[in-house]
């Protein structure tokens, strides 16, 4: 059968996106996400025989990170022909198999068998990519592979079958608040990093006062973060209307109307979009699938399937209910959060008036806190859930369970938020024998440790902007992690 595109046409695209082959840098932006160092650490590891998968939502900077890696390798003196970037979502690239693309690369640019770095962008668009990369990892160790994927189906379904022991995953969420202020040049002065948020439980009062004083000026920037969100292109702007238009068009509409159609085969896109808007209106609330299905006039199975699609497309996070002891509560409703605080305002076209509405403000702050908890020490693979006692109605917004700790987090973003012994988080800690818990507030003066008689738990009251900043700072793993 006659080929629609010949090899010369395909190679012309490959050559055009690899300026290193022509002796030029790619000119990638200078600002590097936290994930950059993590990817380089894995990519440069002398004995790690795994491909690296960078996964996350559309427009968080995954492609930019690949180009930054290529530029850095070029600057470090690596043979520029040994760097091969493939944008697999390009119309020609995704109609050519990965083996054929690499065959062209080795025939025309760089001999096979020599050390080479493969930078595979949007790998899910390449047919049977997971089987072929498994083959490369197993039998061609001269490749170092860094790939990106916008849909988490990449590592949930296909990698579970063919990629065990062959991939190390690096999640790339929207910008943390810590990254946001650095991108915008608004970071506080000071060469030394702030303390780890967990170290504040044992800090002296004078140290807590110092942290509060240094980070107090970030409150206005935190409110801008809540409105603009954490997508690098829009986070740089102060034009809220333009930023929200871009978020709607590039992050939401393209994902819902293009990505999910091609990757998941969704046909009734209008129903999916209605569900997403419903979740924007009700983010952070308990979600009854049956009530949602009734409201949208679709089946409960459809809602359940579409929730999975939205989560795999990195637009939402689902938090299950967990009982005391951490066991998942069967048939309990999920809490659903948007992946980024700015998406709610963009989808619902709500501007700065959201900052003057205590209810709206509380919703987006809780969304921001969940995003930061998901990124905090992600290499420990923390499990996030919520807790609610149906008998008493007491609840905890988020419970983070890692390999060595259980940390409950309650968000009370309002003018006054006193922490009393009857709060749900206190009840939870008493029953779970938790050592540390967070009470996240609005007031700048709320930075200190509280304890109750007969309870060993230390409760750290902490303003949301400080909490998110410190969590974001900690997203970079240490060498020992």
C-alpha positions as CSV (number, residue, x, y, z in Angstrom):
1,X,0.0,0.0,0.0
2,X,1.3,3.5,-0.9
3,X,2.5,5.6,2.0
4,X,0.7,8.9,2.6
5,X,3.9,10.6,3.8
6,X,7.4,9.6,2.7
7,X,10.5,9.3,5.0
8,X,12.0,12.6,3.7
9,X,8.9,14.5,4.8
10,X,8.9,12.9,8.2
11,X,12.6,13.5,8.7
12,X,12.2,17.2,7.7
13,X,9.9,17.5,10.8
14,X,12.3,15.7,13.0
15,X,15.2,17.9,11.8
16,X,13.2,21.0,12.3
17,X,12.5,20.3,16.0
18,X,16.1,19.3,16.8
19,X,18.2,22.5,16.5
20,X,21.0,20.7,18.4
21,X,21.7,18.7,15.3
22,X,22.5,21.9,13.5
23,X,24.7,23.2,16.4
24,X,22.1,25.6,18.0
25,X,20.5,25.7,21.4
26,X,16.7,25.4,21.4
27,X,16.2,28.6,23.4
28,X,14.0,27.1,26.1
29,X,12.8,29.5,28.9
30,X,15.2,29.9,31.8
31,X,12.7,29.3,34.6
32,X,12.8,25.7,35.6
33,X,10.1,23.8,37.4
34,X,10.8,21.8,40.5
35,X,10.5,18.6,38.4
36,X,13.5,19.5,36.3
37,X,16.1,18.5,38.9
38,X,14.2,15.4,39.7
39,X,14.2,14.3,36.0
40,X,17.8,15.1,35.6
41,X,18.7,13.1,38.7
42,X,17.0,10.1,37.3
43,X,18.2,10.6,33.7
44,X,21.8,11.1,34.8
45,X,21.8,8.2,37.3
46,X,24.7,5.9,36.3
47,X,22.9,2.6,37.2
48,X,19.2,3.3,36.9
49,X,18.0,1.2,34.0
50,X,14.5,2.7,33.7
51,X,12.8,5.2,31.4
52,X,11.5,8.4,33.1
53,X,7.9,9.3,32.6
54,X,6.9,12.9,33.3
55,X,3.1,13.1,33.5
56,X,0.7,15.9,34.2
57,X,-2.0,18.2,32.8
58,X,-1.8,20.0,29.5
59,X,0.2,23.3,29.5
60,X,2.0,22.7,32.8
61,X,5.4,22.9,31.1
62,X,6.3,19.3,30.3
63,X,7.4,20.0,26.7
64,X,9.4,23.0,27.9
65,X,11.1,20.8,30.5
66,X,12.2,18.4,27.7
67,X,13.7,21.3,25.7
68,X,15.4,22.6,28.8
69,X,17.0,19.2,29.3
70,X,18.2,19.2,25.7
71,X,19.6,22.7,26.0
72,X,21.4,21.8,29.2
73,X,22.9,18.6,27.7
74,X,24.0,20.7,24.7
75,X,25.6,23.3,27.0
76,X,27.4,20.6,29.0
77,X,29.2,19.4,25.9
78,X,27.3,16.3,25.0
79,X,27.5,15.3,21.3
80,X,24.5,17.3,20.0
81,X,23.6,14.5,17.6
82,X,23.1,12.2,20.5
83,X,20.1,14.3,21.7
84,X,16.8,13.3,20.0
85,X,13.6,15.1,20.7
86,X,10.4,13.7,19.1
87,X,7.1,15.6,19.4
88,X,4.8,12.6,19.0
89,X,1.6,14.6,18.9
90,X,2.6,16.1,15.6
91,X,0.4,15.0,12.7
92,X,3.3,13.3,10.9
93,X,5.0,11.9,14.0
94,X,1.9,10.1,15.3
95,X,1.3,8.5,12.0
96,X,4.8,7.0,12.0
97,X,5.8,4.3,14.5
98,X,8.4,4.9,17.1
99,X,10.7,2.2,15.6
100,X,10.5,3.9,12.2
101,X,11.3,7.3,13.7
102,X,14.4,5.9,15.5
103,X,15.4,4.1,12.3
104,X,15.4,7.5,10.5
105,X,17.4,9.1,13.4
106,X,20.1,6.4,13.3
107,X,20.3,6.2,9.5
108,X,20.7,10.0,9.0
109,X,22.0,11.5,12.2
110,X,23.6,9.3,14.8
111,X,24.7,5.6,14.7
112,X,22.8,3.1,16.7
113,X,24.5,1.6,19.7
114,X,26.2,4.8,20.9
115,X,24.8,6.5,24.1
116,X,21.8,8.7,23.2
117,X,19.1,10.6,25.0
118,X,15.6,10.2,23.7
119,X,13.2,12.9,24.6
120,X,9.7,11.7,23.7
121,X,7.0,14.3,24.0
122,X,3.3,13.2,24.4
123,X,4.3,9.6,24.1
124,X,0.7,8.3,24.3
125,X,0.1,9.4,20.7
126,X,2.6,6.8,19.4
127,X,1.1,3.5,18.5
128,X,2.2,0.6,20.8
129,X,4.7,2.9,22.4
130,X,4.6,1.0,25.7
131,X,5.6,-2.3,24.2
132,X,8.4,-0.7,22.2
133,X,9.9,1.3,25.1
134,X,9.8,-1.9,27.2
135,X,12.0,-3.4,24.5
136,X,14.4,-0.4,24.5
137,X,14.7,-0.5,28.3
138,X,15.3,-4.3,28.3
139,X,17.6,-4.7,25.3
140,X,19.1,-1.3,24.3
141,X,20.6,0.2,27.5
142,X,22.6,2.8,25.5
143,X,19.4,4.9,25.4
144,X,18.4,7.2,28.3
145,X,14.7,7.9,27.9
146,X,12.6,10.8,29.2
147,X,9.0,10.9,28.1
148,X,6.0,13.0,28.8
149,X,2.3,12.2,28.8
150,X,-0.7,14.3,29.4
151,X,-3.1,11.4,30.2
152,X,-2.5,9.3,33.3
153,X,-3.8,6.3,31.3
154,X,-0.1,6.2,30.3
155,X,0.9,4.9,33.7
156,X,-2.4,3.4,35.1
157,X,-3.5,1.0,32.5
158,X,-0.8,0.3,29.9
159,X,2.2,0.6,32.2
160,X,0.6,-1.6,34.7
161,X,0.7,-4.4,32.1
162,X,4.0,-3.9,30.3
163,X,6.1,-1.4,32.2
164,X,6.5,-2.8,35.7
165,X,10.1,-2.1,36.8
166,X,10.9,-0.2,33.6
167,X,9.5,3.3,34.4
168,X,10.0,5.8,37.2
169,X,7.2,8.3,37.2
170,X,7.6,12.0,38.0
171,X,4.3,13.9,38.4
172,X,4.2,17.5,37.2
173,X,1.3,19.4,38.7
174,X,0.4,23.0,38.0
175,X,2.8,25.5,39.6
176,X,2.9,25.4,43.3
177,X,2.6,28.8,45.1
178,X,6.4,28.6,45.8
179,X,7.1,28.3,42.0
180,X,4.4,30.9,41.2
181,X,6.2,33.7,43.1
182,X,9.5,32.7,41.7
183,X,8.2,32.7,38.1
184,X,6.8,36.2,38.7
185,X,9.9,37.5,40.5
186,X,8.0,38.1,43.7
187,X,9.8,35.6,46.0
188,X,10.9,36.9,49.4
189,X,14.5,38.0,49.8
190,X,16.9,35.7,51.4
191,X,19.4,33.1,50.3
192,X,18.4,30.4,52.7
193,X,15.3,28.3,52.2
194,X,12.5,28.4,54.8
195,X,12.2,25.5,57.2
196,X,10.4,22.3,56.3
197,X,6.7,22.7,57.3
198,X,6.9,19.6,59.5
199,X,9.8,21.2,61.4
200,X,7.6,24.1,62.6
201,X,5.9,21.8,65.1
202,X,9.1,21.8,67.2
203,X,10.2,25.4,66.4
204,X,10.6,28.0,69.1
205,X,8.2,30.9,69.2
206,X,10.8,33.3,67.9
207,X,11.5,31.1,64.9
208,X,7.8,31.0,64.1
209,X,7.6,34.7,64.3
210,X,10.5,35.0,61.9
211,X,8.8,32.7,59.4
212,X,5.6,34.7,59.6
213,X,7.4,38.0,59.2
214,X,9.4,36.9,56.1
215,X,6.3,35.4,54.4
216,X,3.7,37.9,55.4
217,X,4.2,40.0,52.3
218,X,3.1,37.0,50.1
219,X,-0.6,37.3,51.0
220,X,-1.4,39.5,47.9
221,X,0.5,37.2,45.7
222,X,-1.4,34.2,47.1
223,X,-4.7,35.8,46.2
224,X,-3.3,36.4,42.6
225,X,-2.3,32.7,42.6
226,X,-5.9,31.7,43.5
227,X,-7.2,33.7,40.6
228,X,-4.6,33.1,37.9
229,X,-3.8,29.5,38.8
230,X,-0.7,27.5,38.3
231,X,-0.3,27.1,34.5
232,X,3.0,28.9,33.6
233,X,1.8,30.8,30.5
234,X,-1.2,32.4,32.3
235,X,0.6,32.7,35.7
236,X,2.9,35.3,34.2
237,X,0.1,37.7,33.3
238,X,-1.8,40.2,35.4
239,X,-4.6,40.3,32.8
240,X,-7.1,38.1,34.5
241,X,-9.6,38.1,31.6
242,X,-7.0,37.1,29.1
243,X,-5.6,34.4,31.4
244,X,-9.0,32.9,32.0
245,X,-9.8,32.9,28.3
246,X,-6.6,31.0,27.6
247,X,-7.3,28.5,30.4
248,X,-10.7,27.8,29.1
249,X,-9.5,27.4,25.5
250,X,-6.2,25.7,26.0
251,X,-6.6,23.6,29.1
252,X,-10.2,22.8,29.4
253,X,-11.8,22.9,26.0
254,X,-8.9,21.3,24.1
255,X,-8.7,18.5,26.7
256,X,-12.4,17.9,26.8
257,X,-13.0,18.2,23.0
258,X,-9.8,16.9,21.6
259,X,-7.7,14.8,24.0
260,X,-10.4,12.7,25.6
261,X,-12.0,12.0,22.2
262,X,-8.7,10.7,20.7
263,X,-7.4,8.9,23.8
264,X,-10.6,7.6,25.5
265,X,-13.1,7.4,22.7
266,X,-15.7,9.7,24.4
267,X,-18.5,10.4,22.1
268,X,-21.0,12.5,24.1
269,X,-18.6,15.3,24.7
270,X,-21.4,17.7,25.7
271,X,-22.3,15.5,28.6
272,X,-18.7,15.3,29.7
273,X,-18.4,19.1,29.6
274,X,-21.6,19.5,31.6
275,X,-20.2,17.1,34.2
276,X,-17.0,19.1,34.4
277,X,-19.0,22.4,34.9
278,X,-21.0,20.7,37.6
279,X,-17.8,19.7,39.4
280,X,-16.5,23.3,39.1
281,X,-19.6,24.5,40.9
282,X,-19.3,21.8,43.5
283,X,-15.6,21.3,43.9
284,X,-14.6,20.1,47.3
285,X,-18.2,19.0,48.1
286,X,-19.3,15.4,48.7
287,X,-20.3,14.0,45.3
288,X,-23.2,11.5,45.1
289,X,-22.9,9.8,41.7
290,X,-26.6,9.1,41.7
291,X,-27.6,12.6,42.5
292,X,-25.1,13.9,39.9
293,X,-26.5,11.5,37.3
294,X,-30.1,12.7,38.1
295,X,-29.1,16.4,37.8
296,X,-27.3,15.8,34.5
297,X,-30.0,13.4,33.2
298,X,-27.5,10.6,32.4
299,X,-26.9,7.2,33.9
300,X,-24.8,6.6,37.1
301,X,-22.5,4.4,35.1
302,X,-21.9,7.3,32.6
303,X,-21.0,9.7,35.5
304,X,-18.7,7.1,37.0
305,X,-16.9,6.5,33.7
306,X,-16.6,10.2,33.0
307,X,-15.2,10.9,36.4
308,X,-12.4,8.4,35.6
309,X,-11.8,10.1,32.3
310,X,-11.5,13.5,33.9
311,X,-9.1,12.2,36.5
312,X,-7.0,10.5,33.9
313,X,-7.0,13.7,31.8
314,X,-5.6,15.5,34.9
315,X,-8.5,17.9,35.3
316,X,-9.7,16.6,38.7
317,X,-8.6,14.7,41.8
318,X,-11.0,12.3,43.6
319,X,-10.6,11.8,47.3
320,X,-12.2,8.7,48.7
321,X,-13.7,8.5,52.2
322,X,-11.6,6.6,54.7
323,X,-12.6,5.3,58.1
324,X,-10.5,5.5,61.2
325,X,-7.5,3.2,60.5
326,X,-7.4,4.3,56.9
327,X,-9.6,1.6,55.3
328,X,-11.5,2.9,52.3
329,X,-15.2,3.3,53.1
330,X,-17.1,1.4,50.4
331,X,-20.0,3.2,48.7
332,X,-19.2,6.5,50.4
333,X,-19.3,9.5,48.1
334,X,-16.1,11.0,46.8
335,X,-14.9,14.5,47.3
336,X,-13.8,15.9,44.0
337,X,-11.3,18.8,43.5
338,X,-10.1,20.6,40.4
339,X,-6.4,20.1,39.7
340,X,-5.8,23.8,39.9
341,X,-7.5,26.7,41.8
342,X,-7.5,28.9,38.8
343,X,-9.6,26.5,36.7
344,X,-12.8,27.2,38.7
345,X,-12.8,30.9,38.0
346,X,-11.9,30.3,34.4
347,X,-14.6,27.8,33.7
348,X,-17.3,29.7,35.5
349,X,-16.0,33.2,34.4
350,X,-15.6,34.5,37.9
351,X,-13.0,37.2,38.6
352,X,-11.8,39.2,41.6
353,X,-15.3,39.2,43.1
354,X,-14.5,35.6,44.2
355,X,-11.9,37.1,46.7
356,X,-14.7,39.1,48.3
357,X,-17.1,36.1,48.7
358,X,-16.0,34.1,51.8
359,X,-17.7,30.9,50.4
360,X,-16.0,31.2,47.0
361,X,-12.7,32.1,48.6
362,X,-12.8,29.1,50.9
363,X,-13.5,26.7,48.0
364,X,-10.5,27.9,46.0
365,X,-8.2,27.9,49.0
366,X,-9.1,24.3,49.8
367,X,-8.5,23.4,46.2
368,X,-5.0,25.0,46.4
369,X,-4.2,23.2,49.6
370,X,-5.2,19.8,48.1
371,X,-3.0,20.5,45.1
372,X,0.0,21.2,47.4
373,X,-0.7,18.1,49.6
374,X,-0.6,16.0,46.4
375,X,2.8,17.4,45.5
376,X,4.3,17.3,49.0
377,X,6.8,14.5,49.2
378,X,5.1,12.8,46.3
379,X,7.9,10.2,46.1
380,X,6.6,8.7,49.3
381,X,3.4,8.0,47.3
382,X,1.0,9.6,49.9
383,X,-2.7,8.6,49.8
384,X,-5.2,11.4,50.2
385,X,-8.7,10.8,51.6
386,X,-11.2,12.6,53.7
387,X,-12.9,11.5,56.9
388,X,-16.4,11.9,58.1
389,X,-18.3,10.4,61.0
390,X,-21.8,9.8,59.8
391,X,-23.1,9.5,63.4
392,X,-21.8,12.9,64.6
393,X,-21.2,14.8,61.3
394,X,-17.6,15.5,62.4
395,X,-15.2,15.5,59.5
396,X,-11.6,16.3,58.4
397,X,-11.1,17.9,55.0
398,X,-8.0,15.9,54.0
399,X,-6.1,13.0,55.6
400,X,-2.6,12.4,54.2
401,X,-1.3,8.8,54.7
402,X,2.3,8.1,53.9
403,X,4.6,5.2,54.7
404,X,5.6,6.7,58.1
405,X,2.9,9.1,59.1
406,X,-0.8,10.1,59.1
407,X,-1.4,13.9,58.9
408,X,-4.9,15.3,59.0
409,X,-5.5,18.8,57.5
410,X,-8.5,21.1,58.1
411,X,-8.9,24.3,56.0
412,X,-10.8,27.1,57.8
413,X,-10.1,30.1,55.5
414,X,-12.2,32.8,57.2
415,X,-11.8,35.9,59.3
416,X,-11.8,34.0,62.6
417,X,-11.1,30.2,62.9
418,X,-10.7,29.2,66.6
419,X,-9.6,25.7,67.1
420,X,-11.6,24.0,69.9
421,X,-11.5,20.5,71.5
422,X,-14.8,19.6,69.9
423,X,-13.6,20.0,66.3
424,X,-13.7,16.9,64.0
425,X,-9.9,17.0,63.5
426,X,-9.4,16.8,67.3
427,X,-11.8,13.8,67.5
428,X,-9.9,12.2,64.6
429,X,-6.5,12.7,66.2
430,X,-7.7,11.3,69.6
431,X,-8.9,8.1,68.0
432,X,-6.0,7.7,65.5
433,X,-3.3,8.8,68.0
434,X,-1.9,11.2,65.4
435,X,1.2,13.1,66.4
436,X,0.8,16.2,64.1
437,X,-2.1,17.9,62.5
438,X,-2.6,21.2,60.5
439,X,-5.3,23.8,61.0
440,X,-5.1,26.0,57.9
441,X,-6.5,29.5,58.4
442,X,-6.6,33.0,56.8
443,X,-5.3,35.3,59.6
444,X,-1.6,36.1,59.3
445,X,-1.3,36.0,63.1
446,X,-2.4,32.3,63.2
447,X,1.0,30.7,63.3
448,X,1.6,28.6,66.4
449,X,1.2,25.2,68.0
450,X,-1.8,24.2,70.1
451,X,-2.3,21.2,72.3
452,X,-5.2,19.9,74.4
453,X,-5.2,18.2,77.8
454,X,-4.9,14.4,77.6
455,X,-3.9,14.5,73.9
456,X,-0.4,14.2,72.5
457,X,-1.2,15.6,69.1
458,X,0.4,18.9,68.2
459,X,-1.9,21.1,66.1
460,X,-0.1,23.7,64.0
461,X,-2.3,26.7,63.2
462,X,-0.9,28.1,60.0
463,X,-2.0,30.7,57.4
464,X,-2.8,29.2,54.0
465,X,-0.3,31.3,52.1
466,X,2.5,30.2,54.4
467,X,1.4,26.6,54.3
468,X,1.2,26.4,50.5
469,X,4.6,28.2,50.1
470,X,6.3,25.7,52.5
471,X,4.7,22.7,50.9
472,X,5.7,23.9,47.4
473,X,9.3,24.5,48.6
474,X,9.4,20.8,49.8
475,X,8.3,19.3,46.4
476,X,12.0,18.9,45.4
477,X,13.1,15.5,46.8
478,X,16.3,15.3,48.7
479,X,19.2,13.1,47.5
480,X,18.3,10.4,50.0
481,X,14.6,10.3,48.9
